[in-house]
Structures are given as C-alpha cells and as structure tokens.
Amino acid sequence: MISFKQLPLEAKAAVAAGVVFFSMMISRSYLAEKLDFRTRRWLLRLQMALFANTLMLMGSLHVWRSTVTTFTRSSAASSFCFMLWKIAVFMFLALAHSSFFTLLFLVAEEPYFFSLAAYTCLGAYIILIFFLFTLGSVEQAYKFLAGRGAKASSGNKNRTALKPVLAVLLTVVLTVVGLLNASQPPTVNSVEIPVHKLPSAMNNLKVVLLSDIHLGPTVGKTKLAMIVRMVKALKPDITVIVGDLSDAEAKIIRPAVEPLGELDSPLGTYFVTGNHEYYTSDVSNWFELLKSFNIQPLHNENVKIVSPKSTSDWFCLAGVDDIEADVLRYSGHGMDLKKALRGCSSEHAIVLLAHQPIAAKWALQERPDINLILSGHTHGGQIFPLNAGAYLLNPFFVGLYQVGQNTFVYVSPGTMYYGIPMRLGSRAEITEIILRSP
C-alpha cells in the first residue's frame, strides 16, 4: 500500500482539498449551532479560501513544470534572465493564491492595489491553465495521429518548448483585453418586455435592474458612485438589485455603500439576497444598512407597486432569498416562494426577483402564473473560459427568455464583476426594462 509520503504532489494536493472540503461539511452540519456568529463567519471564509488554494495547487504545479522545469535543461537555464523568469512565475502564482485571502484582510472603501494585482493574476491563472491544457491535448492528439517514431527528435523538443510560450503569450494578450473591457462603464441595455395583466395605466413603466456589483476587494465606492449616477440619469420608476451586492461585512465596507442613498426611484428601490450575501454571514446587518438608505429588502415577501395614476391599478413585486441560504443552513433564511407570493394572485401581474436562474426555474415549476422573473448570478460567464461552464450550469444564461405564452425571464450579466477585474466574452450591464401592457 502506497503511503501518503510516496504520493505525487498533485495527489497530495487533491487529498488536502478533500480534507478541507470534508471539514467544511462537518462544520456546517455539526458546529454551526455551537460556534458564535463571528467565529462561524471567519471559519467559513477561511475554509473556502483554503479549499480554493488546495485545488489551485494542482494547477500551479503544472504551470511551474510547463513554464519553468521544461526549460531547466536548455542552454539558457543558467542565465540571469531565466532566474528573473523563475521569480516572475513564482510571484505570479503566489499572487493568484493570495487573492482568496484578501476577503479576510484587505477590504476597504476603495480597493487596495495588492487586491487588484492578486485577482488579476487569478484571472490570468485561469486563462493560462486553460491554454496549457488545450495545447497539451492538441500535442498529444498530434503524437497519436503521427505515430511515436523519433520521439526524441529536435522537432519534438521545439514543439514542447513552443507550447508554454504560446500559452503565456495568449494569456498576456487576453488578460490585457479583459482588463480594458472591465474598466469601461457598464453598458446600458434597454429591453421591452410585455407583462401579462399589467394595467394599461402602468404601460411603459421603467425598471432598472442591477445585479452582481460585488463590493469588496476589487470594487469600491468610486465604481458604485458611477453606477448610481448612470441609474439616476435613466430616471427609473423602480430600481431593483437582485443580489450579490457585496462580498464583505456591512460594518467594514459601509463607507463604500453610501452612494446607494442617492437612489431616488419614485416607486421604490428593492433588494434580494444573492449567494455572496450569505457568504458574508452578515445578512441582518446588510438589511439594516440598506433600509437606512431607503432600499427595501424583500425577504421572502412582496409589495404592491401602485400606479401613480390610479390606486386601483397595481402589480405584485415579490422577492425570494437566495437558494444558497438553504445549503449553508443560514438560520431564518432560504427560498420560500409560498411566503414570498402570499397575497399575489393570478388576477394581477406578478414580477419576481430571484438571484439565481435555477431559482427562477424552480419558481416557475411551482407557480407558472408568474409573469416576469429578474435574475443575475451568471455574470455571462465573466471571463473566458468560464463562460461555457456558466452556460451549462444554469437553465437561463444571460438575456431575455420566454417561457410559455405569458412568462419571461431576464438574466443580467452583472453590473460589475466578482473579484477578477476582467471580462472576456461578456460585458457589464445596467438593464433598463420597459414594461409593456398587452
């Protein structure tokens, strides 16, 4: 039987990841009620950071071998430039690994440069791993098709060296493009949606949809103030924020949230939780903070949106907690559609706010009379190559979907980004939704 010491480094990293994951499950199931709130919050974040790092360790070993070890037998291995290259690769990997710990130590009103650098390296790390794997697969396929003769030839050595060089060049180019794309203000996307049974007096009602702002290590007050200015310029009747507003505790990042107090939509501003609100373990304080800015959380509840023209014309705006609250066993929270739609009958139009598209799917299975669901969560994949995974894992990916004859689902690609200050194959968006009466 092979001992742990005899296992290759990748296998040891996989075992460590399994141990951390098992500890997360144990602490959620058996320690949640025994630990005080603050300890539980820190333990959860620390476990998530350690789990991500143990998984990344396997990829980092591959990156090091591909970009450094491969060249150690070359004539340039003893040069000063190669020494600088090894230091650069090491620093790159160290920054990428440290990104997950910035949530614990480096959150303030504005992002720290270290956090921006660390998360940029994380994005580049993901792209580099993808290209190393893809080019490696192409190389193996070529060898299989061409046969295995003369496998030690200089041509094969050149191809081996070419793979990491090409992967690094592609990574650098896409990282720069992604950074430039994400640095632009979110685009304003105007969408007209017919809402069954919407009163004619409320035709052309304007709803501005925000999602996935992710205040935290790489998004601060300046970016939020820009978003608020753009929203106010649209002059919406209603503003809705469908989750993942923040990745940090309310007290720590309160100064960065202050621009939200300038939102002044005449029919109100409303908020529902996303999965990241529950990762902060500080939802109650977030609710109180948002209320101080006249933003109403919809905690499995609904409000009547009454037409300014006639008090008899209204529709039901409901919101549900994010489904991650159930997974995390967050006390007093969890998606409860029956409670959220209490008093909302099919005689009036129903608009539901639900952070995750899978929650939208579940809601329609239970209440097919919902007319419109507004979601976020997917970020449109945010960066290549994560787009494909986000597309496959969500029943609705991004944009407008019609479900049946009288129901629509709109999924925002996100108003900012999560952590990594990059966007590839997606664009940040503020959505201007015009409700049309049929």
PyMOL commands that set and color helices and strands:
alter all, ss='L'
color gray80, all
select helices_A, chain A and resi 4-6+9-31+37-67+69-71+75-78+80-105+113-146+154-183+200-202+221-234+250-262+275-279+283-292+324-327+337-340+357-366+379-381+386-393
alter helices_A, ss='H'
color red, helices_A
select strands_A, chain A and resi 187-194+205-210+238-242+269-272+295-297+301-306+314-319+350-353+372-375+399-403+407-411+429-436
alter strands_A, ss='S'
color yellow, strands_A
deselect
rebuild
show_as cartoon
